């Protein structure tokens, strides 16, 4: 091949620095921790519907692993902050990992609480309130959709997760009404009705955590803090009558 016909080399891709490789590894570790926590939530719900006490125990046993991972990820974040003195986007990456790491550990805690409450509901399985069933479907789906938004740094997807949390809140309110009706119609199973409501509250709090993480995705990508966006947009109150 003549020199004139030789292919023109494209621009060389910069080799990631040691610090960039550490940040990539940190993000991957965070996603693995999130997958474990979400898997715990799904397993806890599976145990709930059939009141499988043994499966509920297994979910609770997995919580220790997430606890250990949360501590180790936090220590790694602090090490990178101390040794690398990051600024700008790199600093946001570590701040994101620190905040999300704590929220993921709480997701695992809520999954463990669902499993614990499952062990206290008496057999045979009750008629599950429709709001609880819908919460059990929507919350894990919300978790996985958020995981995809984190991996792709999709701010539109993250903002959609923030909006979807309002539906979770409405379902929690509806569950309260259903539990009140259950207390009247089945007073002999009043303790179970109260456990069911507490399970709904655990799921609603997972929804809140997904909203928190979604807001952190927007911060990671844009540097914008949207946590109090609704308050800032709220019109000022008019003069008192």
Secondary structure, 3 states (H helix, E strand, C coil): CCHHHCCCCCCCCCCCCHHHHHHHHHHHHHHHHHHHHHHHHHHHHHHHHHCCHHHHHHHHHHHHHHHHHHHHHHHHHHHHHHHHCCCHHHHHHHHHHHHHHHHHHHHHHHHHHHHHHHCCCCCCCCCCCHHHHHHHHHHHHHHHHHHHHHHHCCHHHHHHHHHHHHHHHHHHHHHHHHHHHHHHHCHHHHHHHHHHHHHHHHHHHHHHHHHHHHHHHHHHHHCCCCCCHHHHHCCCCCCCC
